[in-house]
Amino acid sequence: FGPRESKKAMMYSNVGRLNCSVSYTPFATQVRGQGSEHKEFTSVLHKALEGAILLESFPKTTVDVFALVMESGGSKLSNN
């Protein structure tokens, strides 16, 4: 979603801000709850997209990316 204007409480920035969030449906995995993988996948998504989105073209704005995993077929991020 976005870009949208950043909140007034935030300081002015020449570079836009990227917010990422990864969540799972309750039936996506056999293990219930988000766990630590939630933070890891969110971090990986943020790193992947920050190079693709030209945040310097959107000063004082925020771009939100929400990913919903419908089914996890067992493939996970590599620990290498």
N, CA, C and O atoms as a GROMACS GRO file, in nm:
protein
  320
    1PHE      N    1   0.084  -0.116   0.000
    1PHE     CA    2   0.000   0.000   0.000
    1PHE      C    3   0.089   0.123   0.000
    1PHE      O    4   0.198   0.121   0.057
    2GLY      N    5   0.044   0.226  -0.062
    2GLY     CA    6   0.118   0.351  -0.055
    2GLY      C    7   0.180   0.388  -0.187
    2GLY      O    8   0.151   0.324  -0.288
    3PRO      N    9   0.262   0.486  -0.191
    3PRO     CA   10   0.312   0.556  -0.072
    3PRO      C   11   0.205   0.644  -0.011
    3PRO      O   12   0.115   0.694  -0.079
    4ARG      N   13   0.217   0.663   0.120
    4ARG     CA   14   0.126   0.749   0.193
    4ARG      C   15   0.210   0.844   0.277
    4ARG      O   16   0.327   0.817   0.304
    5GLU      N   17   0.151   0.952   0.319
    5GLU     CA   18   0.224   1.049   0.400
    5GLU      C   19   0.258   0.988   0.535
    5GLU      O   20   0.174   0.924   0.598
    6SER      N   21   0.382   1.009   0.579
    6SER     CA   22   0.424   0.959   0.709
    6SER      C   23   0.352   1.036   0.819
    6SER      O   24   0.305   1.148   0.797
    7LYS      N   25   0.345   0.977   0.935
    7LYS     CA   26   0.278   1.040   1.048
    7LYS      C   27   0.347   1.170   1.085
    7LYS      O   28   0.468   1.185   1.068
    8LYS      N   29   0.270   1.264   1.136
    8LYS     CA   30   0.323   1.396   1.172
    8LYS      C   31   0.429   1.388   1.280
    8LYS      O   32   0.518   1.473   1.284
    9ALA      N   33   0.422   1.289   1.366
    9ALA     CA   34   0.517   1.277   1.476
    9ALA      C   35   0.657   1.242   1.427
    9ALA      O   36   0.755   1.264   1.498
   10MET      N   37   0.666   1.188   1.306
   10MET     CA   38   0.797   1.150   1.253
   10MET      C   39   0.872   1.273   1.203
   10MET      O   40   0.811   1.368   1.153
   11MET      N   41   1.001   1.270   1.215
   11MET     CA   42   1.084   1.379   1.165
   11MET      C   43   1.086   1.373   1.012
   11MET      O   44   1.066   1.268   0.953
   12TYR      N   45   1.109   1.489   0.951
   12TYR     CA   46   1.120   1.494   0.805
   12TYR      C   47   1.240   1.412   0.760
   12TYR      O   48   1.345   1.415   0.824
   13SER      N   49   1.223   1.340   0.652
   13SER     CA   50   1.332   1.259   0.597
   13SER      C   51   1.331   1.272   0.446
   13SER      O   52   1.225   1.274   0.383
   14ASN      N   53   1.449   1.281   0.387
   14ASN     CA   54   1.462   1.288   0.242
   14ASN      C   55   1.438   1.152   0.177
   14ASN      O   56   1.424   1.143   0.056
   15VAL      N   57   1.434   1.049   0.258
   15VAL     CA   58   1.416   0.913   0.208
   15VAL      C   59   1.285   0.858   0.266
   15VAL      O   60   1.256   0.878   0.384
   16GLY      N   61   1.209   0.789   0.184
   16GLY     CA   62   1.085   0.728   0.231
   16GLY      C   63   1.113   0.612   0.326
   16GLY      O   64   1.227   0.571   0.345
   17ARG      N   65   1.008   0.562   0.385
   17ARG     CA   66   1.019   0.454   0.483
   17ARG      C   67   0.945   0.332   0.431
   17ARG      O   68   0.839   0.345   0.370
   18LEU      N   69   1.000   0.214   0.455
   18LEU     CA   70   0.939   0.088   0.412
   18LEU      C   71   0.900   0.006   0.534
   18LEU      O   72   0.984  -0.025   0.618
   19ASN      N   73   0.772  -0.028   0.544
   19ASN     CA   74   0.721  -0.116   0.650
   19ASN      C   75   0.682  -0.248   0.587
   19ASN      O   76   0.607  -0.251   0.489
   20CYS      N   77   0.731  -0.358   0.642
   20CYS     CA   78   0.697  -0.491   0.591
   20CYS      C   79   0.641  -0.576   0.704
   20CYS      O   80   0.680  -0.562   0.820
   21SER      N   81   0.548  -0.664   0.668
   21SER     CA   82   0.490  -0.755   0.765
   21SER      C   83   0.454  -0.885   0.695
   21SER      O   84   0.393  -0.885   0.588
   22VAL      N   85   0.493  -0.997   0.756
   22VAL     CA   86   0.459  -1.130   0.705
   22VAL      C   87   0.375  -1.199   0.811
   22VAL      O   88   0.413  -1.202   0.928
   23SER      N   89   0.262  -1.253   0.770
   23SER     CA   90   0.178  -1.328   0.864
   23SER      C   91   0.128  -1.455   0.795
   23SER      O   92   0.134  -1.468   0.673
   24TYR      N   93   0.080  -1.546   0.876
   24TYR     CA   94   0.034  -1.676   0.828
   24TYR      C   95  -0.114  -1.693   0.860
   24TYR      O   96  -0.163  -1.644   0.961
   25THR      N   97  -0.184  -1.763   0.772
   25THR     CA   98  -0.320  -1.803   0.804
   25THR      C   99  -0.312  -1.914   0.910
   25THR      O  100  -0.209  -1.982   0.919
   26PRO      N  101  -0.417  -1.934   0.988
   26PRO     CA  102  -0.412  -2.038   1.092
   26PRO      C  103  -0.386  -2.178   1.037
   26PRO      O  104  -0.331  -2.263   1.108
   27PHE      N  105  -0.424  -2.203   0.913
   27PHE     CA  106  -0.409  -2.336   0.855
   27PHE      C  107  -0.286  -2.348   0.765
   27PHE      O  108  -0.270  -2.449   0.697
   28ALA      N  109  -0.199  -2.247   0.764
   28ALA     CA  110  -0.082  -2.247   0.674
   28ALA      C  111   0.024  -2.349   0.716
   28ALA      O  112   0.090  -2.408   0.630
   29THR      N  113   0.040  -2.369   0.844
   29THR     CA  114   0.141  -2.463   0.894
   29THR      C  115   0.078  -2.551   1.001
   29THR      O  116  -0.029  -2.522   1.054
   30GLN      N  117   0.148  -2.659   1.033
   30GLN     CA  118   0.100  -2.749   1.138
   30GLN      C  119   0.128  -2.690   1.276
   30GLN      O  120   0.058  -2.721   1.372
   31VAL      N  121   0.230  -2.604   1.285
   31VAL     CA  122   0.265  -2.540   1.412
   31VAL      C  123   0.183  -2.412   1.424
   31VAL      O  124   0.182  -2.330   1.332
   32ARG      N  125   0.116  -2.394   1.535
   32ARG     CA  126   0.033  -2.276   1.557
   32ARG      C  127   0.118  -2.159   1.607
   32ARG      O  128   0.219  -2.179   1.674
   33GLY      N  129   0.076  -2.038   1.574
   33GLY     CA  130   0.144  -1.918   1.621
   33GLY      C  131   0.248  -1.870   1.522
   33GLY      O  132   0.290  -1.944   1.433
   34GLN      N  133   0.290  -1.745   1.539
   34GLN     CA  134   0.385  -1.684   1.447
   34GLN      C  135   0.529  -1.725   1.478
   34GLN      O  136   0.605  -1.755   1.386
   35GLY      N  137   0.567  -1.728   1.603
   35GLY     CA  138   0.701  -1.770   1.643
   35GLY      C  139   0.808  -1.675   1.593
   35GLY      O  140   0.779  -1.564   1.548
   36SER      N  141   0.932  -1.720   1.602
   36SER     CA  142   1.046  -1.637   1.561
   36SER      C  143   1.059  -1.628   1.410
   36SER      O  144   1.122  -1.536   1.359
   37GLU      N  145   1.001  -1.723   1.338
   37GLU     CA  146   1.008  -1.719   1.192
   37GLU      C  147   0.940  -1.595   1.137
   37GLU      O  148   0.981  -1.541   1.034
   38HIS      N  149   0.837  -1.549   1.205
   38HIS     CA  150   0.765  -1.430   1.162
   38HIS      C  151   0.861  -1.312   1.148
   38HIS      O  152   0.860  -1.243   1.046
   39LYS      N  153   0.943  -1.289   1.249
   39LYS     CA  154   1.039  -1.178   1.247
   39LYS      C  155   1.146  -1.201   1.140
   39LYS      O  156   1.186  -1.106   1.072
   40GLU      N  157   1.191  -1.324   1.125
   40GLU     CA  158   1.294  -1.355   1.026
   40GLU      C  159   1.243  -1.332   0.884
   40GLU      O  160   1.312  -1.270   0.803
   41PHE      N  161   1.124  -1.381   0.854
   41PHE     CA  162   1.067  -1.363   0.720
   41PHE      C  163   1.038  -1.217   0.691
   41PHE      O  164   1.056  -1.171   0.579
   42THR      N  165   0.992  -1.143   0.792
   42THR     CA  166   0.968  -1.000   0.776
   42THR      C  167   1.098  -0.928   0.744
   42THR      O  168   1.100  -0.840   0.657
   43SER      N  169   1.205  -0.963   0.812
   43SER     CA  170   1.335  -0.902   0.788
   43SER      C  171   1.386  -0.933   0.647
   43SER      O  172   1.439  -0.845   0.579
   44VAL      N  173   1.372  -1.057   0.604
   44VAL     CA  174   1.416  -1.097   0.471
   44VAL      C  175   1.336  -1.024   0.362
   44VAL      O  176   1.393  -0.980   0.263
   45LEU      N  177   1.205  -1.012   0.382
   45LEU     CA  178   1.121  -0.940   0.287
   45LEU      C  179   1.163  -0.793   0.278
   45LEU      O  180   1.171  -0.737   0.169
   46HIS      N  181   1.189  -0.732   0.393
   46HIS     CA  182   1.232  -0.592   0.396
   46HIS      C  183   1.363  -0.573   0.320
   46HIS      O  184   1.376  -0.481   0.239
   47LYS      N  185   1.461  -0.660   0.346
   47LYS     CA  186   1.590  -0.651   0.278
   47LYS      C  187   1.576  -0.671   0.128
   47LYS      O  188   1.645  -0.605   0.050
   48ALA      N  189   1.487  -0.759   0.086
   48ALA     CA  190   1.468  -0.786  -0.056
   48ALA      C  191   1.404  -0.668  -0.128
   48ALA      O  192   1.438  -0.639  -0.242
   49LEU      N  193   1.311  -0.601  -0.061
   49LEU     CA  194   1.236  -0.495  -0.127
   49LEU      C  195   1.300  -0.357  -0.117
   49LEU      O  196   1.274  -0.272  -0.201
   50GLU      N  197   1.383  -0.334  -0.014
   50GLU     CA  198   1.440  -0.201   0.001
   50GLU      C  199   1.532  -0.163  -0.114
   50GLU      O  200   1.550  -0.044  -0.142
   51GLY      N  201   1.590  -0.261  -0.181
   51GLY     CA  202   1.672  -0.232  -0.298
   51GLY      C  203   1.590  -0.212  -0.425
   51GLY      O  204   1.636  -0.149  -0.521
   52ALA      N  205   1.468  -0.264  -0.425
   52ALA     CA  206   1.383  -0.255  -0.544
   52ALA      C  207   1.294  -0.131  -0.544
   52ALA      O  208   1.257  -0.081  -0.650
   53ILE      N  209   1.259  -0.082  -0.426
   53ILE     CA  210   1.174   0.036  -0.415
   53ILE      C  211   1.264   0.158  -0.397
   53ILE      O  212   1.346   0.163  -0.306
   54LEU      N  213   1.248   0.255  -0.484
   54LEU     CA  214   1.331   0.376  -0.480
   54LEU      C  215   1.278   0.471  -0.374
   54LEU      O  216   1.204   0.565  -0.405
   55LEU      N  217   1.315   0.446  -0.249
   55LEU     CA  218   1.262   0.523  -0.137
   55LEU      C  219   1.306   0.669  -0.142
   55LEU      O  220   1.238   0.756  -0.087
   56GLU      N  221   1.420   0.697  -0.206
   56GLU     CA  222   1.463   0.836  -0.216
   56GLU      C  223   1.372   0.917  -0.310
   56GLU      O  224   1.377   1.040  -0.309
   57SER      N  225   1.291   0.849  -0.389
   57SER     CA  226   1.195   0.917  -0.477
   57SER      C  227   1.068   0.956  -0.402
   57SER      O  228   0.984   1.028  -0.455
   58PHE      N  229   1.054   0.909  -0.279
   58PHE     CA  230   0.933   0.933  -0.200
   58PHE      C  231   0.969   0.995  -0.065
   58PHE      O  232   0.950   0.929   0.038
   59PRO      N  233   1.019   1.117  -0.061
   59PRO     CA  234   1.052   1.177   0.069
   59PRO      C  235   0.927   1.197   0.154
   59PRO      O  236   0.820   1.227   0.102
   60LYS      N  237   0.943   1.180   0.284
   60LYS     CA  238   0.836   1.202   0.382
   60LYS      C  239   0.714   1.113   0.358
   60LYS      O  240   0.601   1.152   0.385
   61THR      N  241   0.738   0.991   0.306
   61THR     CA  242   0.629   0.897   0.282
   61THR      C  243   0.662   0.760   0.340
   61THR      O  244   0.776   0.732   0.377
   62THR      N  245   0.560   0.676   0.348
   62THR     CA  246   0.575   0.540   0.395
   62THR      C  247   0.509   0.446   0.295
   62THR      O  248   0.399   0.471   0.247
   63VAL      N  249   0.579   0.337   0.264
   63VAL     CA  250   0.525   0.231   0.178
   63VAL      C  251   0.507   0.109   0.266
   63VAL      O  252   0.601   0.064   0.331
   64ASP      N  253   0.385   0.054   0.267
   64ASP     CA  254   0.355  -0.065   0.348
   64ASP      C  255   0.341  -0.187   0.259
   64ASP      O  256   0.274  -0.183   0.156
   65VAL      N  257   0.406  -0.297   0.299
   65VAL     CA  258   0.397  -0.424   0.227
   65VAL      C  259   0.352  -0.530   0.328
   65VAL      O  260   0.420  -0.555   0.428
   66PHE      N  261   0.238  -0.592   0.298
   66PHE     CA  262   0.185  -0.697   0.384
   66PHE      C  263   0.179  -0.826   0.304
   66PHE      O  264   0.116  -0.831   0.198
   67ALA      N  265   0.244  -0.931   0.354
   67ALA     CA  266   0.243  -1.062   0.287
   67ALA      C  267   0.168  -1.160   0.377
   67ALA      O  268   0.198  -1.172   0.496
   68LEU      N  269   0.072  -1.229   0.319
   68LEU     CA  270  -0.005  -1.330   0.391
   68LEU      C  271   0.025  -1.466   0.330
   68LEU      O  272  -0.004  -1.489   0.212
   69VAL      N  273   0.082  -1.556   0.408
   69VAL     CA  274   0.115  -1.690   0.361
   69VAL      C  275  -0.009  -1.776   0.379
   69VAL      O  276  -0.055  -1.800   0.491
   70MET      N  277  -0.064  -1.822   0.267
   70MET     CA  278  -0.184  -1.904   0.271
   70MET      C  279  -0.153  -2.050   0.303
   70MET      O  280  -0.229  -2.117   0.374
   71GLU      N  281  -0.040  -2.098   0.251
   71GLU     CA  282   0.000  -2.236   0.275
   71GLU      C  283   0.150  -2.246   0.270
   71GLU      O  284   0.213  -2.198   0.176
   72SER      N  285   0.208  -2.307   0.371
   72SER     CA  286   0.352  -2.330   0.376
   72SER      C  287   0.376  -2.476   0.343
   72SER      O  288   0.345  -2.564   0.422
   73GLY      N  289   0.431  -2.499   0.226
   73GLY     CA  290   0.452  -2.635   0.181
   73GLY      C  291   0.577  -2.703   0.235
   73GLY      O  292   0.620  -2.805   0.183
   74GLY      N  293   0.634  -2.644   0.340
   74GLY     CA  294   0.751  -2.706   0.400
   74GLY      C  295   0.881  -2.641   0.360
   74GLY      O  296   0.982  -2.663   0.426
   75SER      N  297   0.883  -2.561   0.254
   75SER     CA  298   1.008  -2.494   0.216
   75SER      C  299   1.029  -2.375   0.310
   75SER      O  300   0.936  -2.301   0.341
   76LYS      N  301   1.150  -2.360   0.352
   76LYS     CA  302   1.185  -2.255   0.447
   76LYS      C  303   1.303  -2.178   0.393
   76LYS      O  304   1.366  -2.219   0.295
   77LEU      N  305   1.334  -2.067   0.459
   77LEU     CA  306   1.451  -1.989   0.421
   77LEU      C  307   1.578  -2.067   0.456
   77LEU      O  308   1.582  -2.140   0.555
   78SER      N  309   1.677  -2.052   0.375
   78SER     CA  310   1.804  -2.118   0.399
   78SER      C  311   1.875  -2.050   0.514
   78SER      O  312   1.868  -1.928   0.527
   79ASN      N  313   1.943  -2.125   0.597
   79ASN     CA  314   2.019  -2.070   0.710
   79ASN      C  315   2.162  -2.039   0.669
   79ASN      O  316   2.244  -2.007   0.755
   80ASN      N  317   2.194  -2.047   0.543
   80ASN     CA  318   2.331  -2.021   0.497
   80ASN      C  319   2.356  -1.874   0.481
   80ASN      O  320   2.466  -1.834   0.443
   0.00000   0.00000   0.00000
